[in-house]
Amino acid sequence: MIPLEVENRIARDFLHMYLPDEVQKALEEKLLPSCIWNDEEDIDEEELVRWAIEIIDKELRDKRFK
């Protein structure tokens, strides 16, 4: 089993290196307000993850990665 920290680092690198700029911008526009205007303990991380997955799925629906 891959350690969680390793998975997180892989995911973070993938997001920053391979997602198109328009997808990254859409993620930032949706997620940042919730992160900026709420205290860290009040942030619903599960909701943020759901939003991000929805945006990524929508934006990359018919695209493929090599």
N, C-alpha and C positions, 0 to 999 in steps of 0.2 A: 504494500500500500504506500502511495506517495504521501509524504508528510504534508500537512495542511499549509505550512509556510511555503513549501516549494510550489504547491499548486497556486497559491496566491501570487507568488512572484512570476510564475509563468503567465498567469492570466493578466497581470498588470503589464508585463512586457508586451504581450499580444495586443492588448487594448491600445497601447501607445504607439506600437510599430505598424500594425496591420489594419486597424480600422480606418476607413476613409475619414477625411477631415469633417465631412458633413455629418457623419454618424457621431463622431466625438463632440461636435458642436451641439447636436440634438441632445446628447446625454447631459452635457454641461448645462444647457438651458433648462432641462427638466429637473435635474438633481441638485444643482448648486443652491437654488433658493431655499430648499428644505434644509440644506446643511448650514447655510449662512445664518438663517433667521431662527434656528432652533438651537438650544443647548445640546451638547453632545449626547447627554443621557436621554434627551427627548426625541432623538432622531430614530425613526422606525426603519431600521436597516433592512428588514424583510421587504418593506414596501419599496424602498429605493432599489433593491435588487430586482423586484418584479417589474418596476418601471423600466429599468435598464434593459432587461431581457426583452420586454415588449418592443422597445425602440430598436434594439439591435435586430430582432427578428423581422420587424417591419422594414427596416432600411436595407437589410441584407438578404431578403427573402429569396431572390433568384440569383444571387451572386455566389461565386465559388472562390475558394482560396487555393493556391497551389502549395 
